[in-house]
Amino acid sequence: MSKEKNWKGTTPTTKSDALNKPGTSLLSVNGKYVGWAHTIVAMSAFLGALIIGCALHYKKIVQNEHFGYPDEWFPSVSAAIGDRYPERSVFQVFIAITSGPRFALVILWFLLTVAHRPRLSMMILISGLMRTLTCGGWTYVTSTDDHDWHDIFMISYMVLTIPWTVGCTLCTRDANARKWRKIVATCFFGSIPPLIYFFIQHKVHHIAGAYTTYAFLEWALVIFDVMFDAVTVLDFSALELKVIDAKGVTAVTEPKKVLATAGFNFFRFSIDVANATIFWSVLTALPLLIWYFPLWFMGISGYEALLVSICAPVILYISPLRKFFNLVPQLPLLLGVTGIAAWWIPGPIPRLEAVGFGAGFCCIAMANTFANSASRPLLGTYKGSAFILGLIITSLLKFAHWTNNPIWPIMHEANGGWNTAGVIVGVAAALLVSKPQKNSAQVPVHPSETSIGAAFGVGGIIFALHSLLSDTSTIILWVWDGYPVKGPVPVPYGVVTILAMCLGVWLGTKKLANGWIPFLASCVGTTILYSFHGWIGYAGGLTLTVYLCAVAPAFLENLGRYNSGTWGLAMLVTTLLYLAHVWIVAYAFVPGGPALRERTDYVLIAQQLSIGLGVLAQSKISNTKNNTKSNASTDASLLKKIRAHVMLAIIFIATATVAVGYKRFDQPAPVPYHPEEKLMTAGIWTVHFGLDNDMWASEVRMRNVIEELEVDVIGFLESDTQRVIMGNRDLGQRIAEELGYYYDFGPGPNKHTWGCCLLSKFPIVKSTHHLLPSPVGELAPAIHATLDVYGELVDVVVFHSGQEEDVEDRRLQSLGISEIMKSAPEGRPLILLSYLVTKPLQDNYLTYVDASGMTDIDPSDWDRWCEYILYKNIKRTGYARISRGTITDTEIQLGKFVLDDKTPSTNNRIQDENQVPAGRRFPDLFRGQGVRGHRFHVLDEPETGSGSPRYFE
């Protein structure tokens, strides 16, 4: 009888001994059978469902939304496995059975690779486990049950396939297995482009038979996916799985080694990320709430002084205060949550004061967090990575909520706020925070080192992160240049921006952004972002993005070497950059404004110089060993933990980002409200930067009234909110997606205007952006767009003139916009949606109307001052003015035009509403008192005296 050694190295003498002695092997199975079990059961699930589905419901499962048998003759994966009983049950049962071998396969891979590729094996383990869980999600939540969640789980599964496939291939040591993995992975990823192509042919172009081809490619992906994991048969053949009778042996354990990694755990890391998320939410809210006041005062209001509250860490120069906050780090964090809880305060002034109070303590809390972080190996990297991940999470929250942070104090339940959840998370994270290194000795500082340089570096970094990366659409709108699309758009390319930020955090853990060469690369990226549009400009922006997120942890660690009051100086630098960032566009309303008029380049240079001083300060850190006692093995162990935690957070963030991007991108094509009438309802509205009279975000209320008015084309003015003072928001995104509009942002945030944008139910064939002559006052933006309206080209111009005080500016602008309107092809319909700052029938009005050959929609309306609708070569049938409610300070003006009548009327004979077809009328909802403060006004009805629309013959 052959003998085998048990797990302690002893050899049993008989079979009986082997079964009864502690440590005896009871069962031994070669590891390759895990791979075989996974392959067989997984293929049984898919093929079983396919065979049963074809046998029982063939014509039903090949039917799709556009075609059926015989045009489509092969079922998609989702139709075969999820639509009908019993094939769905067969699939679900076998997938449940597959979970056992699947979890075993993932764990065995980790055990097989952890010795020679520890960090990569951790990524494989995390992505493999999450991939298994998301597989369960799309298996048991079918597209019939909940289409959105099914798609979210499915897209998450596909995204997680990337790190799983790449990681497994890199870790494969067997040459034959690696060859097969490369072949199968190439086939898998090579099938995706044609899969997308045929899906578009089916979904968008409605090509018969395209879905069958798509289905074959989808099944090929399934087969390649299973085949990739089937290669584990080769890898696991070197493993032996044993069941050991270990009774009595488990008590004999070696004492655990206590490493310096104590406290570096993912729970603590998550708490730091949560606190950083609160910090960024409050910091970005403060300038936004301040902006409400100069907006109404049309100049300096005095409340701008609250911006200096972020310099509050300067009080930490006082030793007793520094020691107190170090002793109770929970206190400044709890007080910082006031900035989130401020939404409970109804009045704008006390709400702003609460946010200023919270922002000050948030900055004190961050200074406290990084205090003396250099005294412990890699603590600055650990805390700094959490700090940037907090920013990324706020950007993700804004990406998911159409550029509004749901825990900002301009949000509440009615407009989509998650304020209560934000307060709960903030309080919990504050209470659970770990104490700073209060017992550690202060790190020795070399005489050549400079705290001022370190402060400038952190100040510049925080400003750059806030102004460019606190929203995923900011750098995209910097390079946006109109239709046809020649570069990225906010959805889905906001996903790419977040992934670039995640890449930066990961590179930061490898210290790859330190030094002058990466800094020079960031300067090149900044220059490209400023100088170019489209993909080239975006590439420059992504270069800067990766650098900022990668170098920030090192800068924060460096600042932690000095007195924590130095954070006050850093935030003063940020404050000065904030003011410069505002002055370049608000030059007409602030003292000394002309010095920075339209000088974004100056601000970017100041930003990069500040960061450069941070790099210089880093380079001056003494080469002597300043850290507490540590050794290479301890540092490696710490770094391994940090990278594992960062990678796990990145996987979660990336998966959520892709899911959000997919859900937002998958929208139906816009449809006009009354195609049966060939009707186009066009409007103009000055939206006051999306803050209503009570300082709440107004996009939801704007959306509601636009939907109820059935507007096909509308221009928004005062709509550029892509600055720190406006929250880096995009007012049109939510309305465009939820109501179905094509969307043109207009001159970008680097063009120094208050903004204009265009939303259209009709495809935008072409658009150009203009800045009209403005030698003295604020810049006047315009969009000239050509729309495909029921198969006919129609030009629409959206325009915002300058201030009343700047007479010459407005005269030159009237000539400039007249030239744009005259440039439209002869005979083509043209509509001007505008803010002209003139009275009817006099002054510049005559230039806009007579010189350009345009017709006023209603010359008898004497009560207008700013908003006008002009037209030519198109039939006008109706005109209305709708009160703003409390959303803004300007009304909505609407005109109705029809495309089926080639004899446009310029007479102003009023037509009785009863003679107007129902589809061409304005909604009755707005008669009398209207709804939510919106009603027809000014144009009086003789009988009732109330406001009403007008209809023309």
C-alpha positions, 0 to 999 in steps of 0.5 A: 500500500502506498503511503502519502504525507499528511499536511504536517509532513508525517506519513501514515502507516495504514489506510486506517491511520490516514483516515483517523489521525489528525492532519490526514488527507481524506480526499485529493482532487486535481485542480484542473477539474475545477476548470472542467466543472466551470466550463461544462456547467456554464456552457450547459446553462447557455446552450441548454437555454438556447436549445429549449428556447428554439424548441419551444418558442423559436419564432417568439425569441427571434422576434425583436422590436422591428423584425421577426422571422424570417428576417431575423432567424437566430435569437440573441443571448438575452432573448434565449436566456431571459424572456420565457419559461422554462428556458429562463429557469434552466439557465438560472439553475445551471448558473447557480450551480456554476457559482461554486466552481466559479468562486473556486476558480477565482480563489485558486487563481489568487493562490496560484499567482499571489506569490510571484505577482502579489498586486496583480493577483489582488486585482484579479481577485477583486475583479473576479469576485465582483464579476461573479456577483454582477453575473448573478445580477444580470442573470436573476434580474432579466431585461423583462424584470427591470431593463435598467438594472439588467443593463447596469449589471451587464455593462459592469460585468463587461467592464470587469472583464477587462482587468480579469482578462488582462490580469489573468493573461499577465499572470499566466506562467505556462507558455501553452496556457498563455498562448491560448489566453491571448488567442481567446482574448483577441477573439473576444475583444475583436468581436466587440466592434462589429457587435456594436456596428450591427447593434447600431444597424439594428437599433438606429437604422432598422436594417432587417437581419442585422440583429441576427448577425448581432446575435451570432456575435453576442453568442461568440462573446459568450463562448470566448468568455467561457473558453478563456476560463477553460484554459485554467485546466492547463494552469490548475493541473499543477494544483492538488486540492485536499480535504484534511481532517485537521481536528486538534491541529488548528489550535497549533498556530504560529503567533501573528506578526504585527506589521506596521500596516496596522490602521491601513485597512480598507474600512479606514480608507473608506472613511477617509474617502467619505470625509474627502467627499464631504470636503469637496462638496462643501468647498465647491458649494461655497462659491456657488452660494456666494454667486447668488448675491452679486448676481442679484446686486449686479456687482460686488455685494459684500458677501464675497468676503465669506470666501476667505473662510476657507483660509481658516486653517491659519488659526492652527498656527496657535499651538493650543488650538492645533493640539486641541483639534489634533486631540479631537479630530472628529470636531472640525469634521462634524462642524464641517458637515454644517455645510451640507446640513445648510439645506435645512435653512430656507433663507439665502443669507443664513444658508450661505453663512452656514456653508461658509462656517462649514467650509472653514471647518472642512479646511481645518479638518483637512489640515488636521488630517495631513498634519505631520503625515510625513512622520509615518511611512507613506501615510501622506500617499494613503491620505492623499489618494483618499483625498483625490478619490473623494473629488472623483466621487463628487464628480461621479455624483454630478455625472449621475445628477446632470452636473449638480452635486445632490448633497449641495445646499442648493438641492432639496427633495423637490429638485433631486437632492440627497441632502439627508443621506449626505448629512448621515454619511458626513456625521458617520464618517466624522465620528469614525475618523482615526486620530492624526499622528499626534504622538509622532515626533515632528519631522525634521525640516532641512534649512533649504526646504520651504513651506511657502513653496509647498503651500503654493503647490497645494493651493494651485493644485486645489484650484486646478482640481476645482476649476477643471475637474470638479465636473466631468463636462468642464474640459469637454466644454472648453474644447466644444466647437459646435456641430457637426461634432468634431470632438468629445461630448459630455455624455458619454465622454465624461466617463473617460474624464473620470477614468483618467482621474482614476488613472492619475490616482493609481500612478500617484501611488507609484510616485510616477508624477514627481519631478520636473518632467511630468510637470513640464508634460502638464504644462504642455497639456494645459497649453493644448487644452487652452489653444485647441478645440476637439480631440486635440484639446481634449487630449491636452486636458486629459494629460493635465487631468492625469498629472493633477490627480497623480501629483496631489498626494505627494504635494499634500504629504509635503505640506504635512511636514510643516505646521498645519497652519500652513494650510491657511496660506495654501487656501489663500493662494486658492482664494486668489486664484478663485478671484482671478478666475472670476475677474476674467469674465466679471471684469465689467462689474468688479474693481480693476476688472479690465486688468484681467479681462478675458485673460484665461491664459494668465490664470492658467499660467498662475496656476502652473507657476503655483504648482511649479513652486510645489515641485520646487519645494518637493525637490528641496526636501532633504535626502536625509532619512526624515521618516521614523524607523522603517525598512524596505520590507515594511514600506513595500508592505505598506505600499502594497496595501495602499495600492490594493485599497486604491485599486478596489476603490477605482474598480468600484468607481469605474464600474459605477461610472460606466453604468451611469454613462451607459444609462445616460447615453442610451436615450431615444431620438428627440421628437417634435411636439406637433409633427402633424402640423409641421409646427415649430414652437421657438422660445427665448429665456434668460435663465439667470444661471439656474438659481431661482429667487430662493437660491435653489437649483432650478433645472427641474422647474425649468424642465417642467414649464418647458415640457408643459409649453411644448417648446420645440426650440429654445435658447437659454441666455445667462447659461454658462455655469462652468466656473467655480462661482457657478458650481461647474454645472451645465444647465441644459444637460438634464432638460435635453436628456429628460425631454429629448433635445439636441443640445448646443452649449454655445461659446465655451467657458474659456470664451469669457461670456455669461453664456447662451445655449440652444436646445432643439427637437430637430437635428442640428445640421451645423452650428457656429459660435460667435463673440460680437464686438465688445470693446468696453463691456461684457462679451456678447455671445451668439449661436448660429445653427442650421436645423433640419425641420421636417426635411427643410433647413431652418436657421436659428440665431440665439444672441445676448447683447451687452449691458445698457450702459455700454452704448457703443458696444450695443451698436456694434453688436447690432451691426454684427448680428445683422451681418450674421443674419444676412449671411444666411442663404437667400430664401432660407427661413431664419429665426432670431431668439435674442436679448437686445437691450432696446425699446421697440421701434427705436435705436438699435431695434431698427438695425436688428429689424430693418437692416437685416431684413427681419420681421418682429414677431409682434411690433405692437408689443410695446412693453418689451425691453430685452427679449425679442423674437424676429423672423423671415421666410417663414410663416408666423402663427402665434406669439406668447409671453409667459411669466417666470414664476420665481425661477429667474428674473426674465419671462419666457417668450414663444413664437409658433411657426409652420413649415407647410405654408410657403407664403409667410405672412408679415401682416399683423392681423389677429386671428380668433383662437377658435379659428386656429387648429388645436395642434397650433394653439398654446396650452390652456394650462397657462390661462388665468392664474396659470400653474406654479406662477407661470401664466400668460401675461401682458397681452391682454384679452379684451373681455377678461383683462387677463394675459393671453397668447396672440394668433396671426393670420 
